[in-house]
Amino acid sequence: MISYDPLWKTMERLGATTYTLQVKGGISSSTIRRLKAGQSVSTNTIDALCKLLECGLNEVLDFIPDETTP
């Protein structure tokens, strides 16, 4: 499972808002809704978030292994 919790923490630390993502990053409101809901987004979106926030993947998303996966 992918968690976007690090994204919200990074945004808070930087003083960024979802408005920032939309206006400066060109991230659509529907994509922001998908992020908030923990749904999948494209690698292009992840790339745009990293560039906009000037951060690495670990500051945008976390991989949480599924307990049923060996």
C-alpha positions in Angstrom: 0.0 0.0 0.0 1.2 3.5 -0.8 0.7 6.2 1.9 0.8 9.9 1.1 1.2 10.9 4.8 4.7 12.1 4.2 3.4 14.5 1.5 1.1 16.3 3.9 3.9 16.5 6.6 6.3 17.9 4.0 3.7 20.5 2.8 3.0 21.5 6.4 6.7 21.9 7.1 7.2 24.0 3.9 4.0 26.1 4.4 2.5 24.7 1.2 -1.2 24.2 0.7 -3.3 22.3 -1.8 -3.8 25.7 -3.5 0.0 25.8 -3.9 -0.1 22.4 -5.6 -2.9 23.5 -8.0 -1.5 27.0 -8.9 2.3 26.5 -8.8 2.4 22.8 -9.6 -0.4 22.4 -12.0 -1.9 19.5 -10.0 -5.6 19.2 -10.7 -8.2 19.2 -7.9 -9.2 15.7 -8.9 -5.6 14.5 -8.4 -5.5 16.2 -5.0 -8.7 14.4 -4.1 -7.1 11.1 -5.1 -4.0 11.9 -3.0 -6.2 12.7 0.0 -8.1 9.5 -0.5 -4.9 7.4 -0.7 -5.7 6.4 -4.3 -3.1 5.8 -7.0 -1.7 8.7 -9.0 0.6 8.8 -12.0 4.4 8.8 -11.7 4.2 12.2 -13.6 2.2 13.5 -10.6 4.8 12.2 -8.2 7.5 13.8 -10.3 5.7 17.1 -10.3 5.2 17.0 -6.5 8.9 16.3 -5.9 10.0 19.1 -8.2 7.5 21.6 -6.8 8.3 20.8 -3.2 12.0 20.3 -3.9 12.1 17.0 -2.1 12.7 13.3 -2.6 10.2 10.4 -2.9 10.5 9.6 0.8 9.0 13.0 1.6 6.0 12.4 -0.7 5.1 8.8 -0.2 5.7 5.7 1.9 5.3 2.1 0.9 3.6 0.0 3.6 3.8 -3.7 2.9 0.6 -5.7 2.8 0.5 -8.1 5.7 -0.7 -10.9 3.4 2.3 -10.5 1.1 5.0 -13.1 1.9 
